[in-house]
Amino acid sequence: MDSLVKRIGYYSEVDSHAFESIKRLTHKIETRSPGQEIVVEGEHVDFVFVVVSGWAIRFRMMDDGRRQILNFMLPGDCFDLMAIGRARSDHSVSAASDVTLRRIRADDFMKTISNDPQLATSFWWAAIQEEAILREQIVRVGRRTARERVGHLILELNRRVAAVTGELSDHLALPVPQALFADALGLSIVHVSRTLSRLKADGLVRTTRAGIEIMNRKKLSELCDFDSRYLHLEKLKFKPYGRTTPD
């Protein structure tokens, strides 16, 4: 829960002690391997999940087997809040890497946040941030070129990881295969590979065994028109193209 408390604390004025009631809720710690299902489209969801470690993906499958990844879920992310309304899931969620989850009954979760305005506000803000990420995904896939899509996603994930660690690093550790980038960006695996090669040739990124190194954040941000304000991480005081600014 520490990653959830830390992440929400960046964009919501909430006392960390307010989360004690959530921490005390009866829960189950579950693990999934890459590709294993967490939520299946069409099923009734009775639980809320918090990502403890690892990455998961939210996606939709087409009848012909094509997949569109809607967003990546990182440590500290909470889903599926639609369980509170006893709705059927309109999407699927699966593990993108080895992932550890905290599973909480939706009824217990709802009762707890309903009794604490601070908690209710904090999860409302979490929903706002997720909606903002989904809106940006629509623009990214619908209007950006391949180079812009790849660069924009790298910068987004880089900032979101920083919200968990509290430090903006130029290295983005990627515990997931490159093929997931293709399904998230509406591109083929070959197209993503070629696009990364172009970005490397331009001196903007460098690939490593562990992930991607951002070599020129300013130029990469300008290339893909990346504006991090939609992530609502102003409290981290990151410079537009660098690390944290002094208080």
Backbone torsions as a table, in degrees:
resi	resn	phi	psi	omega
1	MET	NA	-17.5	-176.7
2	ASP	-59.2	-40.1	-179.1
3	SER	-67.2	-35.0	177.3
4	LEU	-66.2	-46.6	179.7
5	VAL	-60.5	-44.9	-178.6
6	LYS	-63.9	-46.4	-175.8
7	ARG	-64.3	-47.8	-179.0
8	ILE	-66.1	-31.3	179.8
9	GLY	-63.6	-18.8	179.9
10	TYR	-74.5	-25.2	-177.8
11	TYR	-130.1	14.4	177.0
12	SER	-144.9	134.7	178.7
13	GLU	-79.2	87.7	-178.4
14	VAL	-133.7	133.1	177.8
15	ASP	-69.9	132.2	-178.8
16	SER	-59.3	-25.7	179.4
17	HIS	-68.0	-20.3	179.8
18	ALA	-64.8	-22.2	-178.5
19	PHE	-83.4	-5.0	-178.8
20	GLU	-59.5	-36.8	-179.3
21	SER	-67.2	-33.5	176.3
22	ILE	-69.3	-42.5	-179.4
23	LYS	-62.0	-31.5	-176.5
24	ARG	-82.5	-10.5	-179.3
25	LEU	-62.0	144.2	174.0
26	THR	-59.3	130.4	-177.1
27	HIS	-149.7	170.3	176.5
28	LYS	-130.2	132.8	175.1
29	ILE	-89.1	123.3	-178.6
30	GLU	-123.4	154.4	176.4
31	THR	-124.5	148.9	175.7
32	ARG	-134.7	146.7	174.2
33	SER	-93.5	161.6	-179.4
34	PRO	-51.2	129.4	178.7
35	GLY	92.3	-15.8	-179.0
36	GLN	-73.7	142.7	-177.4
37	GLU	-74.0	145.9	172.9
38	ILE	-117.2	-47.7	175.4
39	VAL	-130.0	136.3	-179.7
40	VAL	-110.2	131.2	179.4
41	GLU	-55.1	132.8	177.5
42	GLY	95.6	-14.8	-178.9
43	GLU	-88.1	154.5	173.4
44	HIS	-74.1	130.8	-179.1
45	VAL	-104.0	122.4	-178.1
46	ASP	-109.4	1.9	-175.0
47	PHE	-130.4	150.9	170.2
48	VAL	-103.8	139.1	-177.5
49	PHE	-116.0	144.6	170.7
50	VAL	-121.9	129.2	177.7
51	VAL	-76.7	118.4	178.7
52	VAL	-86.8	-46.2	177.9
53	SER	-152.4	156.6	-179.5
54	GLY	86.6	-178.7	-178.6
55	TRP	-120.6	145.9	173.4
56	ALA	-127.9	165.8	177.8
57	ILE	-127.3	141.3	170.6
58	ARG	-102.4	131.4	-173.8
59	PHE	-152.3	167.3	172.0
60	ARG	-123.0	140.2	177.2
61	MET	-107.8	137.9	174.7
62	MET	-91.1	163.0	-175.9
63	ASP	-61.3	-28.0	-177.9
64	ASP	-88.3	6.5	176.0
65	GLY	97.0	-6.3	176.7
66	ARG	-72.0	145.5	-176.6
67	ARG	-122.9	137.0	172.3
68	GLN	-116.1	114.2	175.0
69	ILE	-78.4	127.1	-177.8
70	LEU	-87.5	-40.0	175.1
71	ASN	-166.0	161.7	175.5
72	PHE	-96.8	140.2	176.7
73	MET	-111.9	126.3	-172.4
74	LEU	-111.1	171.7	177.9
75	PRO	-52.6	132.9	-178.1
76	GLY	98.2	-14.8	178.8
77	ASP	-76.3	142.7	-178.8
78	CYS	-117.0	131.2	178.0
79	PHE	-153.0	166.3	-13.3
80	ASP	-99.1	106.0	-175.4
81	LEU	-68.2	-13.4	175.6
82	MET	-64.1	-16.1	177.6
83	ALA	-62.6	-25.6	179.5
84	ILE	-62.7	-32.8	179.8
85	GLY	-92.4	9.2	179.3
86	ARG	56.0	34.6	-178.9
87	ALA	-88.7	156.9	171.5
88	ARG	-75.5	143.4	-179.2
89	SER	-68.8	133.0	178.0
90	ASP	-99.5	16.1	-179.6
91	HIS	-157.0	175.0	175.7
92	SER	-118.1	156.4	174.9
93	VAL	-132.3	134.3	176.1
94	SER	-140.8	165.2	178.6
95	ALA	-74.3	132.6	175.4
96	ALA	-94.0	-25.2	174.8
97	SER	-139.1	-175.1	168.8
98	ASP	-61.0	125.2	-174.0
99	VAL	-132.5	143.3	175.1
100	THR	-114.3	133.6	-174.5
101	LEU	-127.0	148.1	168.7
102	ARG	-103.7	119.4	-178.0
103	ARG	-105.4	124.0	-176.0
104	ILE	-123.8	136.2	177.4
105	ARG	-60.6	134.0	-176.2
106	ALA	-60.5	-39.7	-179.3
107	ASP	-62.7	-43.9	179.2
108	ASP	-64.4	-42.3	-179.9
109	PHE	-61.5	-45.6	-177.9
110	MET	-62.9	-44.3	-180.0
111	LYS	-60.6	-39.0	-176.5
112	THR	-68.9	-47.6	-178.2
113	ILE	-73.4	-24.7	178.5
114	SER	-68.5	-26.9	-178.6
115	ASN	-90.0	0.1	-177.7
116	ASP	-137.8	104.4	-178.8
117	PRO	-57.5	-35.0	178.6
118	GLN	-62.1	-45.0	179.3
119	LEU	-65.5	-43.1	180.0
120	ALA	-59.8	-42.4	179.2
121	THR	-64.9	-40.5	-176.8
122	SER	-65.6	-40.7	179.2
123	PHE	-75.6	-25.4	171.9
124	TRP	-62.9	-42.9	177.6
125	TRP	-65.4	-36.1	177.3
126	ALA	-62.1	-39.5	178.3
127	ALA	-67.1	-37.2	177.8
128	ILE	-62.0	-43.7	-179.7
129	GLN	-64.6	-40.3	-179.4
130	GLU	-65.8	-39.4	177.2
131	GLU	-62.4	-39.5	179.7
132	ALA	-63.8	-40.0	178.3
133	ILE	-65.1	-40.6	179.1
134	LEU	-67.1	-38.2	176.3
135	ARG	-62.1	-42.0	-179.7
136	GLU	-66.8	-32.8	177.0
137	GLN	-63.8	-38.4	177.9
138	ILE	-61.8	-45.6	179.1
139	VAL	-65.9	-41.1	-177.1
140	ARG	-61.1	-48.2	-177.4
141	VAL	-77.7	-32.9	-174.0
142	GLY	-83.7	-27.3	-171.4
143	ARG	-129.4	-14.9	-175.6
144	ARG	-91.8	151.5	175.2
145	THR	-72.8	171.3	-179.9
146	ALA	-58.7	-45.2	179.6
147	ARG	-62.1	-42.1	-179.7
148	GLU	-66.4	-39.7	179.7
149	ARG	-61.7	-50.8	-176.9
150	VAL	-62.8	-47.5	-179.6
151	GLY	-62.4	-41.5	-178.4
152	HIS	-64.9	-42.9	179.5
153	LEU	-65.6	-39.3	177.5
154	ILE	-59.4	-47.0	-178.5
155	LEU	-67.0	-37.5	178.9
156	GLU	-64.4	-50.5	-178.9
157	LEU	-62.6	-36.9	178.1
158	ASN	-59.6	-43.6	179.4
159	ARG	-71.7	-37.0	-179.4
160	ARG	-67.9	-37.5	175.0
161	VAL	-63.5	-37.6	179.2
162	ALA	-63.4	-28.7	178.1
163	ALA	-67.3	-22.9	177.9
164	VAL	-87.6	-43.3	-176.3
165	THR	-85.2	-24.9	-176.6
166	GLY	81.4	5.5	-178.0
167	GLU	-134.8	125.9	178.8
168	LEU	-87.3	105.7	-179.9
169	SER	-98.7	154.2	175.9
170	ASP	-80.6	-5.3	179.3
171	HIS	-106.0	128.1	176.4
172	LEU	-105.7	106.2	176.9
173	ALA	-72.0	128.1	-177.8
174	LEU	-116.1	103.9	178.6
175	PRO	-85.7	12.4	-175.7
176	VAL	-123.8	154.5	179.4
177	PRO	-71.8	154.1	-179.2
178	GLN	-60.5	-25.7	-179.6
179	ALA	-59.3	-28.9	179.5
180	LEU	-69.6	-30.9	174.3
181	PHE	-60.0	-41.2	-178.8
182	ALA	-61.1	-46.2	-178.9
183	ASP	-70.2	-24.8	177.7
184	ALA	-80.0	-29.1	-172.6
185	LEU	-105.1	1.0	180.0
186	GLY	68.2	32.3	-179.1
187	LEU	-123.6	164.0	173.5
188	SER	-80.3	161.5	177.8
189	ILE	-60.9	-39.8	179.4
190	VAL	-63.0	-41.5	-179.3
191	HIS	-64.6	-41.6	178.1
192	VAL	-62.6	-43.4	180.0
193	SER	-61.6	-44.6	179.6
194	ARG	-66.1	-37.5	179.6
195	THR	-66.3	-42.0	176.5
196	LEU	-62.2	-37.9	178.1
197	SER	-62.4	-39.2	178.2
198	ARG	-66.8	-41.6	178.6
199	LEU	-64.5	-36.4	176.5
200	LYS	-67.3	-42.8	179.7
201	ALA	-62.5	-30.6	179.1
202	ASP	-83.6	0.2	178.3
203	GLY	74.9	22.0	-177.1
204	LEU	-93.1	-33.7	179.2
205	VAL	-140.3	166.7	173.4
206	ARG	-141.3	133.6	179.2
207	THR	-91.9	144.3	177.5
208	THR	-129.2	172.9	177.5
209	ARG	-62.4	-31.1	-175.5
210	ALA	-92.3	-14.0	-177.5
211	GLY	165.4	-136.1	-175.6
212	ILE	-131.0	133.3	176.8
213	GLU	-101.6	126.6	176.5
214	ILE	-85.1	113.5	-174.3
215	MET	-90.4	-31.8	179.5
216	ASN	-142.4	88.6	-174.8
217	ARG	-62.9	-39.9	-177.1
218	LYS	-62.5	-50.3	-178.1
219	LYS	-67.9	-36.6	178.5
220	LEU	-65.2	-41.5	178.6
221	SER	-63.9	-39.9	178.9
222	GLU	-68.4	-37.3	-179.5
223	LEU	-59.8	-44.8	-174.4
224	CYS	-105.2	11.2	177.1
225	ASP	54.4	49.5	-177.4
226	PHE	-84.2	122.5	176.5
227	ASP	-125.1	110.5	-170.8
228	SER	-76.7	0.8	-175.5
229	ARG	-62.6	-26.0	-179.4
230	TYR	-67.2	-15.1	179.0
231	LEU	-84.8	-11.2	176.2
232	HIS	56.4	49.1	-179.2
233	LEU	-114.5	33.0	-176.3
234	GLU	-58.9	-31.3	-177.6
235	LYS	-65.1	-21.2	178.2
236	LEU	-75.0	-15.0	176.1
237	LYS	54.4	43.7	174.7
238	PHE	-75.3	140.7	171.6
239	LYS	-67.7	155.8	-179.7
240	PRO	-54.0	-37.8	-175.7
241	TYR	-125.8	12.8	-176.3
242	GLY	-140.1	-147.9	-175.2
243	ARG	-98.6	-151.0	-172.1
244	THR	-76.2	149.5	175.2
245	THR	-94.9	154.1	178.3
246	PRO	-69.2	155.7	177.6
247	ASP	-65.3	NA	NA
